Amino acid sequence: MFLWSGGRCVGDILCWDIRYAQQPLHRLSREQYNNQRIDFDLDRSGRFVVAGDQNGRVVAYDVLEAPILPSEDATPEYWKTQVGPGKDPVIFRPGFLIFLLGDCCNGISLHPTAQFAVTSSGMRHFALDDESLPEPPVDYCLRLWKIELDVERTAQSTSAPLNNDLQ
């Protein structure tokens, strides 16, 4: 079982294996440097994590392209080399850009059965006291998107292949 978490002022979405919760298992990078809550969502299959960021990008990460955990060894080599004490968690390859909004994408939600996503955008922009420039246009809106995440496509794993051949 895996738990996904993200926080305010934290640019990363972390994946935790609840059986080994001392350190995060994976990290998804996104741009977030303010106190605004920025949501993420998982598709129904659990294969894709979709997240917005402070710059208006909406990015999908393919979870299957993360390293595959060997399950037959009681203490897999993966835990020792990638997640063990003093090691940084594995960082996913950059996700693929789905769409770009005019302002911070602070909310994203995928429809559970149809190929639709909803995004919300906008954040406060504070002008400096001495600025007399006109305020830039802002994009406060809720949008509905048609989105196709190909859950049938073959993933290219970043982990080394497991050799189970008997010799």
Backbone hydrogen bonds in HBPLUS format (Angstrom, degrees):
<---DONOR---> <-ACCEPTOR-->    atom                        ^
c    i                          cat <-CA-CA->   ^        H-A-AA   ^      H-
h    n   atom  resd res      DA  || num        DHA   H-A  angle D-A-AA Bond
n    s   type  num  typ     dist DA aas  dist angle  dist       angle   num
A0018-ILE N   A0001-MET O   3.26 MM  17  6.12 159.5  2.30 147.9 154.0     1
A0003-LEU N   A0016-TRP O   2.86 MM  13  5.03 155.1  1.93 143.1 151.3     2
A0016-TRP N   A0003-LEU O   2.73 MM  13  5.03 161.8  1.76 151.6 158.1     3
A0005-SER N   A0014-LEU O   2.84 MM   9  5.21 154.7  1.90 148.4 156.0     4
A0014-LEU N   A0005-SER O   2.74 MM   9  5.21 154.9  1.80 157.7 161.9     5
A0009-CYS N   A0034-ASN O   3.06 MM  25  5.04 129.0  2.33 168.8 155.3     6
A0030-ARG N   A0011-GLY O   2.86 MM  19  5.06 123.9  2.18 136.7 153.6     7
A0013-ILE N   A0028-LEU O   2.88 MM  15  5.01 155.7  1.94 142.2 150.4     8
A0028-LEU N   A0013-ILE O   2.82 MM  15  5.01 164.1  1.84 150.0 155.5     9
A0015-CYS N   A0026-HIS O   2.99 MM  11  4.98 161.9  2.02 137.9 137.8    10
A0025-LEU N   A0015-CYS O   2.61 MM  10  5.44 148.9  1.70 157.4 168.5    11
A0026-HIS N   A0015-CYS O   3.28 MM  11  4.98 154.2  2.35 127.1 132.7    12
A0020-TYR N   A0017-ASP O   2.88 MM   3  5.42 155.0  1.95 118.7 126.5    13
A0027-ARG N   A0090-VAL O   3.16 MM  63  6.50 130.6  2.42 154.7 164.6    14
A0092-PHE N   A0027-ARG O   3.25 MM  65  6.30 162.3  2.28 152.8 157.8    15
A0054-GLN N   A0031-GLU O   2.80 MM  23  5.64 176.8  1.80 159.2 160.3    16
A0039-ASP N   A0106-ASN O   3.13 MM  67  5.93 165.2  2.15 120.7 122.3    17
A0041-ASP N   A0050-VAL O   2.86 MM   9  5.32 156.1  1.91 152.7 160.6    18
A0050-VAL N   A0041-ASP O   2.77 MM   9  5.32 168.3  1.78 164.2 167.8    19
A0043-ASP N   A0048-PHE O   3.01 MM   5  5.59 156.1  2.07 153.1 158.8    20
A0046-GLY N   A0043-ASP O   2.93 MM   3  5.33 146.3  2.05 110.4 120.9    21
A0063-VAL N   A0047-ARG O   2.64 MM  16  5.14 161.7  1.67 175.9 175.0    22
A0049-VAL N   A0061-TYR O   3.00 MM  12  5.19 155.4  2.06 143.6 151.4    23
A0061-TYR N   A0049-VAL O   2.79 MM  12  5.19 158.3  1.83 149.8 157.3    24
A0051-ALA N   A0059-VAL O   2.89 MM   8  5.49 164.1  1.91 159.7 164.2    25
A0059-VAL N   A0051-ALA O   2.87 MM   8  5.49 163.1  1.90 164.5 163.5    26
A0053-ASP N   A0057-ARG O   3.05 MM   4  5.60 119.4  2.43 153.9 163.4    27
A0056-GLY N   A0053-ASP O   3.20 MM   3  5.63 165.7  2.22 116.7 118.2    28
A0105-CYS N   A0053-ASP O   3.04 MM  52  5.50 158.2  2.09 164.6 158.2    29
A0101-LEU N   A0056-GLY O   2.67 MM  45  4.58 163.1  1.70 134.9 141.1    30
A0058-VAL N   A0099-PHE O   2.98 MM  41  5.51 142.0  2.13 171.5 171.3    31
A0098-ILE N   A0058-VAL O   2.80 MM  40  5.59 173.8  1.80 164.7 164.6    32
A0060-ALA N   A0096-PHE O   3.03 MM  36  5.52 167.4  2.05 149.9 151.4    33
A0096-PHE N   A0060-ALA O   2.94 MM  36  5.52 142.0  2.08 159.5 158.2    34
A0065-GLU N   A0062-ASP O   3.15 MM   3  5.66 159.1  2.19 111.8 118.2    35
A0066-ALA N   A0063-VAL O   3.09 MM   3  5.59 156.6  2.15 116.1 118.8    36
A0079-TRP N   A0076-PRO O   3.09 MM   3  5.72 130.4  2.34 112.9 122.0    37
A0080-LYS N   A0077-GLU O   3.08 MM   3  5.17 117.2  2.49  97.2 112.6    38
A0081-THR N   A0077-GLU O   3.02 MM   4  6.25 159.8  2.07 160.9 165.4    39
A0082-GLN N   A0078-TYR O   2.91 MM   4  5.65 159.8  1.96 151.4 156.7    40
A0084-GLY N   A0079-TRP O   2.69 MM   5  5.51 117.6  2.07 155.1 170.7    41
A0087-LYS N   A0084-GLY O   3.10 MM   3  5.72 151.0  2.18 145.9 145.2    42
A0122-GLY N   A0104-CYS O   2.90 MM  18  5.20 147.1  2.01 141.2 151.9    43
A0106-ASN N   A0120-SER O   3.06 MM  14  5.91 125.5  2.37 134.9 149.2    44
A0120-SER N   A0107-GLY O   2.99 MM  13  4.89 151.0  2.08 128.6 130.8    45
A0109-SER N   A0118-VAL O   2.94 MM   9  5.30 143.0  2.08 148.4 157.3    46
A0118-VAL N   A0109-SER O   2.86 MM   9  5.30 156.9  1.92 151.6 159.5    47
A0111-HIS N   A0116-PHE O   2.92 MM   5  5.43 170.8  1.93 155.6 153.7    48
A0147-ILE N   A0115-GLN O   2.96 MM  32  5.27 162.6  1.99 123.7 129.4    49
A0117-ALA N   A0145-TRP O   2.91 MM  28  5.11 152.4  1.98 139.7 145.9    50
A0145-TRP N   A0117-ALA O   2.76 MM  28  5.11 165.1  1.78 160.1 162.8    51
A0119-THR N   A0143-ARG O   2.94 MM  24  5.30 156.2  2.00 145.2 153.0    52
A0143-ARG N   A0119-THR O   2.85 MM  24  5.30 162.4  1.88 153.2 159.0    53
A0121-SER N   A0141-CYS O   2.93 MM  20  5.49 149.4  2.03 155.7 163.8    54
A0141-CYS N   A0121-SER O   3.30 MM  20  5.49 144.7  2.43 120.7 129.5    55
A0131-GLU N   A0128-LEU O   3.12 MM   3  5.35 164.0  2.15 111.3 115.7    56
A0151-VAL N   A0149-LEU O   3.01 MM   2  5.98 112.1  2.49 116.1 100.0    57
A0153-ARG N   A0150-ASP O   3.41 MM   3  5.69 159.5  2.46 104.6 110.1    58
